[in-house]
Amino acid sequence: HRNLRVRYLYRADDGFPLGHVVADMRREGKGFLMTPERKEWLEERGWVASEWDARWSDAEGYFQEYWDEHRNLLVPRDYLTDDGFHLGTLVNNIRSRGSFVKGRQERLRFLHSLGFRMHATDDAEDAKRWEKLWRNLDLETWERASP
């Protein structure tokens, strides 16, 4: 794998629940003492402290690739990247639940900069959903981010 990006449900070949152990390590203090030496050892080997943030980082790359090819982010719901990433599902989850972006100004700005639509076909609903996300951060931010 060349990193320590272990998903929660991952089990080693012998059945050891490594994903659960790693999750406890990420929560630091939940049954695992993360000493500076351990942390350094892990980081040298590709430790991923937040799988959620790492997945978003992957998603940013996929969004950029899709935009570069299509010049929009109107990603079909069933769209898979060449390596199997469910980009269409992610877009749907962002639109319907705010997954990955709720309260995350830098992520909203990234999507906004690529013309991401919170509603694929209805301009008024698109604007309404963007406004709601920005207002959840603060009014001043929304005013600065508006096109």
C-alpha positions as CSV (number, residue, x, y, z in Angstrom):
1,H,0.0,0.0,0.0
2,R,2.9,2.4,0.6
3,N,1.0,4.3,3.3
4,L,-0.9,3.8,6.5
5,R,-4.2,4.9,5.2
6,V,-6.3,2.2,6.7
7,R,-10.0,2.2,6.4
8,Y,-12.2,1.5,9.4
9,L,-13.5,-1.9,8.3
10,Y,-10.1,-3.2,7.2
11,R,-9.1,-6.6,8.6
12,A,-5.6,-8.2,8.1
13,D,-5.4,-11.6,6.4
14,D,-5.4,-13.2,9.8
15,G,-8.6,-11.4,10.8
16,F,-7.0,-8.8,13.0
17,P,-9.3,-5.7,13.0
18,L,-6.5,-3.3,12.0
19,G,-9.0,-0.6,10.9
20,H,-10.6,-0.5,14.3
21,V,-7.1,-0.2,16.0
22,V,-6.1,2.6,13.6
23,A,-9.4,4.4,14.3
24,D,-8.6,4.3,18.0
25,M,-5.1,5.6,17.3
26,R,-6.6,8.5,15.3
27,R,-8.8,9.4,18.2
28,E,-5.6,9.6,20.4
29,G,-6.2,8.6,23.9
30,K,-8.8,5.9,23.2
31,G,-6.8,2.9,24.4
32,F,-3.7,3.9,22.6
33,L,-0.9,6.2,23.8
34,M,0.4,8.3,20.8
35,T,3.9,9.2,22.0
36,P,6.0,11.6,19.9
37,E,8.2,8.7,18.9
38,R,5.3,6.6,17.7
39,K,3.8,9.5,15.9
40,E,7.2,10.2,14.1
41,W,7.5,6.5,13.2
42,L,4.0,6.4,11.8
43,E,4.5,9.7,9.8
44,E,7.7,8.4,8.3
45,R,5.6,5.5,6.9
46,G,2.7,7.5,5.4
47,W,0.4,7.9,8.5
48,V,-3.0,9.4,7.6
49,A,-4.4,11.1,10.7
50,S,-7.8,11.8,9.1
51,E,-9.2,9.4,6.5
52,W,-12.0,11.9,6.0
53,D,-9.6,14.6,5.0
54,A,-7.6,12.2,2.8
55,R,-10.7,11.2,1.0
56,W,-11.6,14.8,0.4
57,S,-8.1,15.4,-1.0
58,D,-8.6,12.5,-3.4
59,A,-12.0,14.0,-4.4
60,E,-10.4,17.4,-5.2
61,G,-8.2,15.7,-7.7
62,Y,-11.1,13.9,-9.3
63,F,-13.2,17.0,-9.4
64,Q,-10.3,18.9,-11.1
65,E,-9.8,16.0,-13.6
66,Y,-13.5,15.9,-14.4
67,W,-13.6,19.7,-14.9
68,D,-10.5,19.7,-17.0
69,E,-12.1,17.2,-19.4
70,H,-15.8,18.4,-19.4
71,R,-15.4,22.1,-18.3
72,N,-18.2,21.6,-15.8
73,L,-19.0,19.5,-12.7
74,L,-22.4,18.2,-13.9
75,V,-21.3,14.7,-13.0
76,P,-23.8,11.9,-13.7
77,R,-24.9,10.1,-10.5
78,D,-23.5,6.8,-11.7
79,Y,-20.1,8.2,-12.8
80,L,-17.0,6.3,-11.7
81,T,-13.4,7.4,-12.3
82,D,-11.1,5.1,-14.1
83,D,-9.8,3.8,-10.8
84,G,-13.3,3.2,-9.4
85,F,-13.9,6.3,-7.3
86,H,-17.7,7.0,-7.1
87,L,-17.5,10.7,-8.1
88,G,-21.2,10.8,-9.1
89,T,-22.3,9.5,-5.7
90,L,-20.1,12.0,-4.0
91,V,-21.6,14.9,-6.0
92,N,-25.1,13.6,-5.1
93,N,-24.1,13.4,-1.4
94,I,-22.7,16.9,-1.4
95,R,-25.9,18.3,-3.0
96,S,-28.3,16.4,-0.9
97,R,-26.6,16.4,2.5
98,G,-23.6,18.7,2.3
99,S,-21.3,15.8,2.8
100,F,-17.6,16.8,3.1
101,V,-18.4,20.5,2.7
102,K,-20.8,21.6,5.5
103,G,-18.9,24.2,7.5
104,R,-15.7,23.8,5.4
105,Q,-15.1,27.2,3.8
106,E,-12.0,26.1,1.8
107,R,-13.9,23.1,0.3
108,L,-16.8,25.3,-0.6
109,R,-14.5,27.8,-2.2
110,F,-12.8,25.1,-4.2
111,L,-16.1,23.8,-5.6
112,H,-17.4,27.3,-6.2
113,S,-14.3,28.1,-8.2
114,L,-15.0,25.2,-10.5
115,G,-18.6,26.2,-11.0
116,F,-20.1,23.4,-8.9
117,R,-23.9,23.5,-8.8
118,M,-25.7,22.6,-5.6
119,H,-28.7,21.8,-7.9
120,A,-27.9,20.5,-11.3
121,T,-30.8,22.0,-13.3
122,D,-32.6,24.7,-11.3
123,D,-30.7,28.0,-11.1
124,A,-32.9,29.4,-8.3
125,E,-32.5,26.3,-6.1
126,D,-28.8,26.2,-6.9
127,A,-28.4,29.8,-5.6
128,K,-30.6,29.0,-2.5
129,R,-28.5,26.0,-1.6
130,W,-25.2,27.8,-2.0
131,E,-26.5,30.7,0.1
132,K,-27.6,28.3,2.9
133,L,-24.2,26.7,3.0
134,W,-22.3,30.0,3.1
135,R,-24.7,31.5,5.7
136,N,-24.0,28.6,7.9
137,L,-20.4,29.8,8.0
138,D,-21.2,33.5,8.4
139,L,-22.9,36.3,6.4
140,E,-19.7,38.2,5.7
141,T,-18.2,35.1,4.1
142,W,-21.2,34.6,1.8
143,E,-21.1,38.2,0.7
144,R,-17.4,37.9,-0.2
145,A,-17.9,34.6,-2.0
146,S,-20.8,35.6,-4.2
147,P,-20.0,36.0,-7.8
